[in-house]
Amino acid sequence: MVQSGGESIYLCGNSLGLMPLTTSACVMEELEDWKNLGVEGHFHARHPWMPYHEFLTENMAAVVGALPSEVVVMNSLTVNLHLMMVSFYRPTRERFKILFDYSPFPSDRYAIHSQLKFHGYDPDEGMIELRPLPGTEIISQEQISFVLEKQGHEIALVLIGGVNYYTGQAYDLKSITRDAHAQGCMVGFDLAHAAGNIRLDLHNAGPDFAAWCTYKYLNSGPGSLAGCFVHERHHNDPNLHRFAGWWGHDKSVRFKMGDKYIPIKTAEGWQLSNPPILSMAAVRASLDIFKEAGMGALRTKSEKLTAYLEYMVNSLGSDRISIITPSDPAQRGCQISLRMLRPDKKLFEYISGRGVIADWREPDVIRVAPVPLYNTFTDVYNFISVLEDGLRIS
Ligand SMILES: *Cc1c(COP(=O)(O)O)cnc(C)c1O
């Protein structure tokens, strides 16, 4: 990664993944096919646009551990969360609450708040935020189970970030799903910080739905399309509410332009519009790389890379920073969140000035994410050298 003025140490793949070298060619292919073929590209492009999203499904399903029929690439993340809540958040007067994890990404909080309001419920009453025990940043599975046992009967939906964007904690999706389903709650996961980062086994974990963006660990470009998972148990349910559009309609008769909506009996049945092919081309380029590398190998390297980062931070022995991310590899992805114990941004400003690209999250956290696909142990070593200087000088 080159920054204006010199080399940088890029540790920000949790916010925007770097561009694969193959992306330009994939996007150019579509531009050229459009230039040469016009509307004919729908069927005659090298990768025909009509079924383009289907070229992504298998590789995306492998990334999240789902059946291909359970996955579709469409829209963007917050849009997918809303569409999923249309189907899976069906509140009643007795059961209307939504349980979510501490300090979710703001968009998720706004989405949850607005869904409660939309259905005529008081968000202050309906939003249950899991909070870490005093003195910790971590939410234990016992805590989640306890809340579900006590309040599960009033909870319509459990919507949790697979990996918390702030602390970097990875949750046990299978146990959450089991405990929530035992109480009759629907379960969805926001996998923005989990997809392409940790091993996922969505089909067997069994949530009702999940959604994730592709521009973070999945390297598909700023604002690129999102992934969506609907468990196969829901594919054939004619009673599910959903918002409909022509791209979710039975493909064999879509172009008969009939009046009656017949949803595709897979996750594709939740699509609304024909998708932006240029963006899909970038997703395709990236997923091909994930297929080649394999999530297993990536995760093996990732655990070592992050353990090295953790070890090196701890060995600085500084009383100005503490790691708030769990040290158990099963409870985190690649990201480490460093809490500043002095309430200023000086250290962050120093390392940024030295070419480290990480990010600052208010009020006092620097997030650092060594990504196994393109970061090296040398990147981590160089980061630590800069951090060490910063602790001495700033
Ligand atoms: C990045 C992120 C978002 C962003 O939402 P968009 O709809 O893609 O803009 C939402 N939720 C979480 C948890 C995120 O990490």
The ligand as an SDF file (V2000), in Angstrom:
LIG
                    3D

 15 15  0  0  0  0  0  0  0  0999 V2000
  -19.8010   -1.5680    8.4300 C   0  0  0  0  0  0  0  0  0  0  0  0
  -21.0440   -1.8760    9.1410 C   0  0  0  0  0  0  0  0  0  0  0  0
  -22.2840   -1.3860    8.7000 C   0  0  0  0  0  0  0  0  0  0  0  0
  -22.3770   -0.4970    7.4960 C   0  0  0  0  0  0  0  0  0  0  0  0
  -23.6310   -0.5490    6.9140 O   0  0  0  0  0  0  0  0  0  0  0  0
  -23.8530   -0.2230    5.3620 P   0  0  0  0  0  0  0  0  0  0  0  0
  -25.2860   -0.4590    5.1940 O   0  0  0  0  0  0  0  0  0  0  0  0
  -22.9660   -1.1350    4.5780 O   0  0  0  0  0  0  0  0  0  0  0  0
  -23.4520    1.2070    5.1440 O   0  0  0  0  0  0  0  0  0  0  0  0
  -23.4230   -1.7710    9.4040 C   0  0  0  0  0  0  0  0  0  0  0  0
  -23.3410   -2.5600   10.4960 N   0  0  0  0  0  0  0  0  0  0  0  0
  -22.1650   -3.0350   10.9530 C   0  0  0  0  0  0  0  0  0  0  0  0
  -22.1210   -3.9340   12.1470 C   0  0  0  0  0  0  0  0  0  0  0  0
  -20.9810   -2.6890   10.2990 C   0  0  0  0  0  0  0  0  0  0  0  0
  -19.8200   -3.1380   10.7700 O   0  0  0  0  0  0  0  0  0  0  0  0
  1  2  1  0
  2  3  1  0
  2 14  2  0
  3  4  1  0
  3 10  2  0
  4  5  1  0
  5  6  1  0
  6  7  2  0
  6  8  1  0
  6  9  1  0
 10 11  1  0
 11 12  2  0
 12 13  1  0
 12 14  1  0
 14 15  1  0
M  END
$$$$
